Amino acid sequence: MLRELVRYGTLAPNSHNTQPWLFQIQNRRITIRPDMSRRCPAVDPDNHHVYATLGCAAENIVVAAKANGLAAIVSVADDDESAIRIDLDATAPADSPRYRAITERQCTRAEYDGKPVPSDELDLLEKAARSDGTDARLFTARADLEQILEYVVAGNSAQMNDDAFVDELRHWIRFNESDAVRHRDGLFSASSGNPTVPTWIGRLGFGLFFKEDTENDKYRRHILSSAGVIAFIADQDTKQGWIEAGRSYQRFALQATASGLKNAFVNQAVEVPEVRTQFSDYLGIGGQRPNLLVRFGYGPELPRSLRRPVDQVLV
Ligand SMILES: Cc1cc2nc3c(=O)[nH]c(=O)nc-3n(C[C@H](O)[C@H](O)[C@H](O)COP(=O)(O)O)c2cc1C
């Protein structure tokens, strides 16, 4: 059962699909540690996304454990690594829509249909996103979406002009099915709504087709076709806070999936430090760090991102 819970953990969203996690099973405990060989120093220099990712995996395990009759207590080890410990104890199994959503959820990088989300569903999303350690700001007004878009575009332009960012992204793209299946990690082109091509063409053509203006136009369409955008803000700007932000996002993503909604990150506004500071002022959060920025709405399903088998991530 604990091995199966680890598999649920690996289905979590994770930055660039590098799957920067290692899991250890001991008696009734699952420990999640970062796999720093899979960090992305250009987009994530302080490992914020690594820890948010581990939080997403932990949340999946907590939800799946409950559905399978195990109550989970999550703690973060007080050491340099900040490993997440999940202690499990027998309880009555409680199936839930969020549990069933774990295998359905995906980050859907497509245009959505612009339809609004009913207010009772928005309430459920906000409730899922908020916790003792994390606040969430949800926006649905067109004026807010247009303003937030400007921060995403500013961040995207900075990243597109950063060679280290572009090289790192290219390294993790899987340009066709056989590449994606061989690695079982990374960003499969079709999962981002892009055509599949032979790897050598993808690598060469990447610089030609991956242009600042075209990408910014895409984000304009993506954000303005969304029903809303939500920002996650952890109380503490520490690894523990980043893990909490990941857990909150994952609760939101599972709730959204259970409600028939799609979602995708537009983190450019929180990844580039200067833009993040301006975005924090916009949110009026008194200099706190906004951790994650996500759009949501009704949209199509895209091809799935693969994961490495459990054997490869168990230590
Ligand atoms: C902390 C974190 C940051 C992410 N940042 C971005 C992002 O800025 N842009 C994006 O398109 N996807 C982002 N993702 C989504 C991942 O790329 C996605 O989860 C991964 O490719 C696996 O795909 P799946 O979630 O559809 O299974 C992020 C995910 C996490 C957990």
The ligand as an SDF file (V2000), in Angstrom:
LIG
                    3D

 31 33  0  0  0  0  0  0  0  0999 V2000
    6.3900   24.4270   -8.4400 C   0  0  0  0  0  0  0  0  0  0  0  0
    5.9530   24.2550   -9.8780 C   0  0  0  0  0  0  0  0  0  0  0  0
    6.2130   25.2420  -10.8080 C   0  0  0  0  0  0  0  0  0  0  0  0
    5.7500   25.1140  -12.1300 C   0  0  0  0  0  0  0  0  0  0  0  0
    5.9500   26.1450  -13.0110 N   0  0  0  0  0  0  0  0  0  0  0  0
    5.4010   26.0770  -14.2280 C   0  0  0  0  0  0  0  0  0  0  0  0
    5.4310   27.2060  -15.1050 C   0  0  0  0  0  0  0  0  0  0  0  0
    5.9450   28.2760  -14.7620 O   0  0  0  0  0  0  0  0  0  0  0  0
    4.8680   27.0850  -16.3450 N   0  0  0  0  0  0  0  0  0  0  0  0
    4.2550   25.9370  -16.7490 C   0  0  0  0  0  0  0  0  0  0  0  0
    3.7380   25.8940  -17.8670 O   0  0  0  0  0  0  0  0  0  0  0  0
    4.2010   24.8500  -15.9280 N   0  0  0  0  0  0  0  0  0  0  0  0
    4.7430   24.9100  -14.6920 C   0  0  0  0  0  0  0  0  0  0  0  0
    4.6340   23.8280  -13.8470 N   0  0  0  0  0  0  0  0  0  0  0  0
    3.8980   22.6290  -14.2900 C   0  0  0  0  0  0  0  0  0  0  0  0
    4.8110   21.4880  -14.6520 C   0  0  0  0  0  0  0  0  0  0  0  0
    5.5430   21.7740  -15.8220 O   0  0  0  0  0  0  0  0  0  0  0  0
    3.9680   20.2100  -14.7980 C   0  0  0  0  0  0  0  0  0  0  0  0
    3.4300   19.8880  -13.5560 O   0  0  0  0  0  0  0  0  0  0  0  0
    4.8100   19.0400  -15.3030 C   0  0  0  0  0  0  0  0  0  0  0  0
    5.2500   19.2710  -16.6080 O   0  0  0  0  0  0  0  0  0  0  0  0
    4.0380   17.7160  -15.2670 C   0  0  0  0  0  0  0  0  0  0  0  0
    2.8580   17.8030  -16.0240 O   0  0  0  0  0  0  0  0  0  0  0  0
    1.4180   17.5070  -15.3850 P   0  0  0  0  0  0  0  0  0  0  0  0
    1.2610   18.4430  -14.2070 O   0  0  0  0  0  0  0  0  0  0  0  0
    0.4510   17.8140  -16.4770 O   0  0  0  0  0  0  0  0  0  0  0  0
    1.3920   16.0910  -14.9490 O   0  0  0  0  0  0  0  0  0  0  0  0
    5.0790   23.9470  -12.5200 C   0  0  0  0  0  0  0  0  0  0  0  0
    4.8370   22.9370  -11.5780 C   0  0  0  0  0  0  0  0  0  0  0  0
    5.2390   23.1060  -10.2550 C   0  0  0  0  0  0  0  0  0  0  0  0
    4.9030   22.0580   -9.2380 C   0  0  0  0  0  0  0  0  0  0  0  0
  1  2  1  0
  2  3  1  0
  2 30  2  0
  3  4  2  0
  4  5  1  0
  4 28  1  0
  5  6  2  0
  6  7  1  0
  6 13  1  0
  7  8  2  0
  7  9  1  0
  9 10  1  0
 10 11  2  0
 10 12  1  0
 12 13  2  0
 13 14  1  0
 14 15  1  0
 14 28  1  0
 15 16  1  0
 16 17  1  0
 16 18  1  0
 18 19  1  0
 18 20  1  0
 20 21  1  0
 20 22  1  0
 22 23  1  0
 23 24  1  0
 24 25  2  0
 24 26  1  0
 24 27  1  0
 28 29  2  0
 29 30  1  0
 30 31  1  0
M  END
$$$$
